[in-house]
Amino acid sequence: MSTGSNQNGWNEYSKLVINELERLNENIKTLNEEIQGLKQEITELKTKEDNVRDLKTWKAAVDEVVSPTQLKEMSDEVKSLKTFKTQAITVWAVVQFVFVVALALIKLL
């Protein structure tokens, strides 16, 4: 009789062990999925880090050519020259118009 009760106890214990192993297996699967996700995120971060490094290198190269202050000054000068160009063309057109009118009046008189 004690053999039968030991056998039943072992069956219950083995079922508990199997259930626990299955639960642990599911946890390991979940952890592996999370690890894969983290690996992908790390890869994306490394790509972004490389991009930032490239931008820093580019900025350093640009700063060697012209400083931000110089770039701003050149931009202001270009705006000033565009304004001057517009004014000069307008004055030239007005002078031409006045000249044509003057010639027309001289021919009429």
C-alpha positions in Angstrom: 0.0 0.0 0.0 2.8 2.4 0.7 4.2 1.8 -2.7 1.0 2.9 -4.3 0.8 6.1 -2.2 4.5 6.8 -3.0 3.7 6.3 -6.7 0.8 8.7 -6.5 3.0 11.2 -4.7 5.6 10.9 -7.4 3.1 11.3 -10.2 1.8 14.5 -8.6 5.3 15.8 -8.0 6.4 15.0 -11.6 3.3 16.9 -12.9 4.3 19.9 -10.8 7.9 19.7 -12.1 6.7 19.4 -15.7 4.3 22.4 -15.2 7.1 24.4 -13.7 9.5 23.5 -16.5 6.9 24.5 -19.1 6.4 27.8 -17.3 10.1 28.4 -17.2 10.3 27.5 -20.9 7.6 30.1 -21.7 9.5 32.7 -19.7 12.7 31.9 -21.6 10.9 32.3 -24.9 9.6 35.7 -23.8 13.0 36.8 -22.7 14.5 35.7 -26.0 11.9 37.7 -27.8 12.7 40.8 -25.7 16.4 40.2 -26.3 15.9 40.2 -30.0 13.9 43.5 -29.7 16.7 45.0 -27.7 19.3 43.9 -30.3 17.3 45.6 -33.0 17.0 48.8 -30.9 20.8 48.7 -30.3 21.4 48.3 -34.0 19.2 51.4 -34.7 21.0 53.4 -32.0 24.4 52.5 -33.5 23.1 53.7 -36.9 21.9 56.9 -35.4 25.2 57.3 -33.5 27.1 56.9 -36.8 24.9 59.5 -38.4 25.5 61.9 -35.6 29.3 61.3 -35.9 29.1 62.0 -39.6 27.2 65.2 -39.0 29.8 66.3 -36.4 32.6 65.7 -38.9 30.7 67.6 -41.6 30.1 70.5 -39.2 33.8 70.6 -38.3 34.7 70.8 -41.9 32.2 73.6 -42.6 33.4 75.5 -39.6 37.0 75.3 -41.0 35.8 77.0 -44.2 33.5 79.6 -42.7 32.3 80.4 -39.2 28.6 80.8 -38.4 29.2 84.5 -37.8 30.9 84.9 -41.1 28.1 83.0 -42.8 25.5 85.3 -41.2 27.5 88.4 -42.4 27.7 87.0 -45.9 23.9 86.4 -45.9 23.3 89.9 -44.9 25.6 91.2 -47.6 23.8 89.2 -50.2 20.5 90.6 -49.1 22.0 94.1 -49.3 23.3 93.5 -52.8 19.9 92.2 -54.0 18.3 95.3 -52.7 20.9 97.5 -54.4 20.4 95.6 -57.7 16.6 96.1 -57.5 17.1 99.9 -56.9 19.7 100.2 -59.6 17.5 98.5 -62.2 14.5 100.7 -61.2 16.6 103.9 -61.5 18.0 102.8 -64.9 14.5 102.1 -66.2 13.2 105.5 -65.0 16.2 107.3 -66.6 15.6 105.4 -69.8 11.9 106.3 -69.8 12.8 110.0 -69.1 15.3 109.9 -71.9 12.8 108.4 -74.4 10.2 111.0 -73.4 12.8 113.8 -73.8 13.7 112.6 -77.3 10.1 112.3 -78.3 9.5 115.9 -77.2 12.6 117.2 -79.0 11.4 115.5 -82.3 7.9 117.0 -81.9 9.2 120.5 -81.4 
